[in-house]
Amino acid sequence: MKKLVFASVLFMSVFFAQAQVSINVNIGTPPNWGPQGYDDSRYYYLPDIDVYYDVNQSAFIYDNGGKWMREKRLPSRYRNYDLYSSYKVVLTDYRGDSPYYYHTKHRAEYPKGYHGKPQKNRGEKPKGNNGNHYGNDKGNKGKNKGNNNSKKQSDKNHDHGNGKHH
């Protein structure tokens, strides 16, 4: 009888230990301004402003005088930058925590003004929002009003490219 109880306790402890190990990690949700078809990608590079976006942390990564910063909002110098109309390079082959490790390569390969294959945003640009500052606009409707001095698109559905990083 003792062996049966011991075997049951052993089985249950192994079962529960296995259950704890197999818990799913919830990663960040791509922003509505992000390109469709890349829900598993962690980083975007925005060549027009030389900034990265980390989907998992919903944070922008930018060089601030030689120091790489992670912020939930774009720096104030980009307050009029429209994330919905901008081109996003999807970095599909980098899995680390520091995409800027390859910054020199990214700047050379994707200079300001770079456009690749057409891409569509995951969601619609919110009305009354110029599409800037917020990495993931869910729950931020109406908080980001102001003038949009960035380039306007003549066609609402005009898309840029899907730049896969090689």
N, C-alpha and C positions, 0 to 999 in steps of 0.2 A: 504494500500500500504506500509506504514511504517513497518507494521508487517511482510510482505512478504520479504522486503529488510533485516530486522533484522534477520529473520529466515534463509535467504540465507547466510548472513554474518556469523551467528552462525554455520551453517552447514559447510561452507567452512573452518572456523577456526578449527573446530573439525576434519575435514578431513585432513587438512595440519598438525595439531598437531599429529594425528595418523600416518601419513606418516613419520614424523620425528622420531618418536619413533621406527618404524619398520625397520630402516636402518640396514643393515647387517654389522657386524664387521668382517673385513678381518684378519684372523689369519695367522700365518706363514705357509709357504709351507715346508713340510718335505724335508730334504736333500736327494740327490740321493743315498748317502751311508746309509740312513735309511732303516729299514726293510719294506718290502711290507706288505700291509694289515692293516696298523695302521695309516692311514692318519688323524684320529681324536685324536690321542694320543699326549699329550703335551711334555712328558719327556721320555728320554732314559737314562739308567744308563750304563756306560761303565766300567764293573768290572775290566778289565785288568789295567786300569789307574786310577780307582776310581774317575771318573768324570761324571757329569750329562750333558745332552744337553737339552735345552729348545727350542722346535720347534717354538713356538710362537714368541720368541725373537731372534731366530737364534743365540743363545749364549751358550757357555760352562759354566758350573758352577763347580768350584773346590775350595777346601780348600787351602788357602794360609796362613799357620801359624796360624790357628784358625779363620781366617776371610774368609767367602765365597765370592768368586769373580765371576763376570759375564763378560765374554769376548767373542768377535766374533771369536777369534782364540784360539786354544789350547795353554797352556803355553809352553814356549820354550823347557822345558825338555821333551816334547812329540813331538818334531818336526819331528821325524821319525815314528810316530805312524800311521798306515794305517787304516783309518776309514772304508774303504771298506771291509777289511778282518777281522775286529774285530767283536766280539760278542756284540750285543746290547740287554739289558734287557729293554723291553717296560713297563713303569709304567702306567698301565691302570686304577688304582683305586685312583690316587691322583690328586686333582683338584686345589690345592693351588699354591702359588708362591715360596714355599721353600721346594723342594723335599728332601733336606738334613736334614730336620727335622727328617726323618726316616733313616738317614745315617748309624747309628749303625746296624739297622735291615738289610739294604741293603747290607752292607759289610759282615755280617754274612750269609745271605741267598744266596748271589751271590759273592763268593770270587774270587780273581784273578784266571784266567784260567777257570771260569765257562762257560759251554756251555749247552744249552737246546735243544729244538726242532730245526730242520733245518729252516733257514730263508734265504730269498733272498733279496738283495738290491733292492731299488726302481729303480735304474738306473745303467748304466755301469760305471766302473771306467774310468775316462778320460785318454787318452794316454798322456804320458809325465807328469803325475801328480801322486805323490806317495800317494795321498789320505789323506793327513794330513792338519792340520791347519784350513781349512775352514769348517765352519758349513754347509753352503749351497753353493755348488760349482757352481751354475748357474752364469755365467758371470766371472768366475775365471779361465778359461782354460788357462793353460800355465804359470800362475803366481806362481805356487808352484812346481817348479822343484827341483830335488836334488836326492841324493842317498836314497834308501829305505832299511834301515837296519832291518826293521821289518820282521816277519815271512812271508815267501813266500808260497803261496798255489800251490801245484802241479797240481791241477785241477782248472781252471779259475772259474768254477761254483760251487766250493766247498762252501757250506753255513754252517753257524752255527745255533744256535737255536733261537727260538722265546720265550724268557723268559717273560711270563706274570707275573707281580707283583701281589701277592695275598694279 
